[in-house]
Amino acid sequence: MAPDDDDSTDALVDGLVRSAFQVMGVLTRLGAEHDLSLTQLRVLGILRDRTLRMSDLAAFLGLDKSTMSGLIARAERRGLLTRGTSPGDKRAVVVLITDEGRALIQRLYEEGKAVLAPATGRLAPAQREQLAQLLEPLLSPPLPAAPRPERPVRGMP
């Protein structure tokens, strides 16, 4: 048995997937309450503390350039994001969160924290701190959003 195929890995992956589904459900509902898709919410969350090139943001989210442009344009119309030029490369477009976007994502963070409190409250403060520390190596750096290589269709070479 390979080290990554043991029961503890299965339990970990199962727990991560189940927790992701629970958190995505909360985020989807909160986003909808503020007329945001889950992807728009992700963009605001990603940009709350950094500036990224449009191409890097699209790659991270696994979106093509035209989809990303439309997403950013809708957020710009709402005053949540703006585009600028990269200081290091005047040809590159960067996406910046506005003060209004930052205030919205902070409000959503607080709402999410409140909705998740019944679950996170099951842990003692030391356990919450330990879990956060244990998750960090799994989350940093983030996994690439690039699509997986295609698998052959059954019955086809």
C-alpha positions as CSV (number, residue, x, y, z in Angstrom):
1,M,0.0,0.0,0.0
2,A,1.4,3.4,-1.0
3,P,1.7,5.9,1.9
4,D,-0.9,8.2,0.3
5,D,-3.5,5.4,0.0
6,D,-3.9,4.7,3.7
7,D,-7.1,5.0,5.7
8,S,-6.0,8.3,7.2
9,T,-5.6,9.9,3.8
10,D,-9.1,8.6,2.8
11,A,-10.5,10.1,6.0
12,L,-8.7,13.4,5.4
13,V,-9.9,13.7,1.8
14,D,-13.4,12.8,2.8
15,G,-13.3,15.5,5.6
16,L,-11.9,18.1,3.3
17,V,-14.5,17.4,0.6
18,R,-17.4,17.4,3.1
19,S,-16.2,20.6,4.7
20,A,-15.7,22.2,1.2
21,F,-19.3,21.3,0.3
22,Q,-20.6,22.8,3.5
23,V,-18.6,26.0,3.2
24,M,-19.5,26.3,-0.6
25,G,-23.1,26.0,0.3
26,V,-22.8,28.9,2.8
27,L,-20.8,31.0,0.4
28,T,-23.2,30.4,-2.4
29,R,-26.2,31.4,-0.2
30,L,-24.4,34.5,1.1
31,G,-23.3,35.5,-2.4
32,A,-26.8,35.1,-3.8
33,E,-28.1,37.4,-1.0
34,H,-25.8,40.1,-2.3
35,D,-26.4,39.3,-6.0
36,L,-23.0,37.6,-6.4
37,S,-22.2,34.3,-8.0
38,L,-19.8,31.9,-6.2
39,T,-17.1,32.8,-8.8
40,Q,-17.7,36.6,-8.2
41,L,-17.4,36.0,-4.5
42,R,-14.1,34.1,-5.0
43,V,-12.7,36.9,-7.1
44,L,-13.5,39.5,-4.4
45,G,-12.0,37.2,-1.8
46,I,-8.8,36.6,-3.8
47,L,-8.4,40.3,-4.5
48,R,-9.2,41.6,-1.0
49,D,-5.5,41.6,0.0
50,R,-3.6,41.5,-3.3
51,T,-3.5,42.8,-6.9
52,L,-3.3,40.3,-9.7
53,R,-2.9,40.4,-13.4
54,M,-6.1,39.6,-15.2
55,S,-4.4,36.6,-16.9
56,D,-3.1,35.2,-13.5
57,L,-6.6,35.6,-11.9
58,A,-8.2,33.8,-14.9
59,A,-5.6,31.0,-14.7
60,F,-6.1,30.6,-10.9
61,L,-9.9,30.4,-11.4
62,G,-9.6,28.1,-14.4
63,L,-11.5,30.6,-16.6
64,D,-10.8,31.8,-20.2
65,K,-10.0,35.4,-21.0
66,S,-13.5,36.3,-22.3
67,T,-15.3,34.8,-19.3
68,M,-12.9,36.7,-17.0
69,S,-13.4,40.0,-18.8
70,G,-17.2,39.7,-18.5
71,L,-16.9,38.8,-14.8
72,I,-14.7,41.8,-14.1
73,A,-16.9,44.1,-16.3
74,R,-20.0,43.2,-14.2
75,A,-18.1,43.9,-11.0
76,E,-16.8,47.2,-12.3
77,R,-20.3,48.3,-13.1
78,R,-21.2,47.6,-9.5
79,G,-18.2,49.6,-8.3
80,L,-16.6,46.5,-6.7
81,L,-13.5,46.2,-8.9
82,T,-11.4,48.3,-11.3
83,R,-8.8,47.6,-13.9
84,G,-5.4,49.2,-14.1
85,T,-2.0,48.7,-15.7
86,S,0.8,46.8,-14.1
87,P,3.6,48.9,-12.8
88,G,6.1,46.3,-14.0
89,D,4.5,45.8,-17.5
90,K,2.4,48.6,-18.9
91,R,0.8,46.1,-21.3
92,A,-0.5,43.9,-18.6
93,V,-4.0,44.5,-17.1
94,V,-4.3,44.2,-13.3
95,V,-7.5,43.9,-11.3
96,L,-7.9,45.9,-8.1
97,I,-10.6,45.8,-5.5
98,T,-12.3,49.1,-4.7
99,D,-13.1,50.4,-1.3
100,E,-16.7,49.4,-1.9
101,G,-15.6,45.9,-2.9
102,R,-13.4,45.6,0.1
103,A,-16.3,46.7,2.4
104,L,-18.6,44.2,0.8
105,I,-16.1,41.3,1.1
106,Q,-15.5,42.2,4.8
107,R,-19.3,42.2,5.4
108,L,-19.6,38.9,3.7
109,Y,-16.7,37.5,5.8
110,E,-18.4,38.6,9.0
111,E,-21.7,37.0,7.8
112,G,-20.0,33.8,6.8
113,K,-18.2,33.7,10.2
114,A,-21.6,34.0,11.9
115,V,-23.3,31.3,9.8
116,L,-20.3,28.9,10.4
117,A,-20.2,29.7,14.1
118,P,-22.4,26.7,15.1
119,A,-19.8,24.4,13.4
120,T,-16.6,26.2,14.4
121,G,-18.0,26.7,17.9
122,R,-17.9,22.9,18.4
123,L,-14.1,23.3,18.8
124,A,-12.3,24.8,21.7
125,P,-10.2,27.9,20.9
126,A,-7.0,25.8,21.0
127,Q,-8.5,23.3,18.6
128,R,-9.6,26.0,16.2
129,E,-6.0,27.4,16.2
130,Q,-4.6,23.9,15.7
131,L,-6.9,23.2,12.8
132,A,-6.0,26.5,11.1
133,Q,-2.3,25.7,11.5
134,L,-2.8,22.2,10.1
135,L,-4.7,23.5,7.1
136,E,-2.1,26.1,6.1
137,P,0.3,23.6,4.4
138,L,-2.6,22.2,2.5
139,L,-3.7,25.6,1.2
140,S,-0.4,27.4,0.6
141,P,0.5,27.5,-2.2
142,P,-2.9,26.9,-3.7
143,L,-3.4,24.0,-6.0
144,P,-3.4,25.0,-9.7
145,A,-6.9,25.4,-11.2
146,A,-5.6,24.1,-14.6
147,P,-7.9,21.4,-16.0
148,R,-6.8,17.8,-15.6
149,P,-5.5,16.0,-18.6
150,E,-8.4,14.4,-20.6
151,R,-9.0,10.8,-20.0
152,P,-9.9,8.6,-22.9
153,V,-13.5,7.8,-23.3
154,R,-14.4,4.2,-22.7
155,G,-14.3,2.2,-25.8
156,M,-12.3,4.8,-27.6
157,P,-8.5,4.7,-28.1
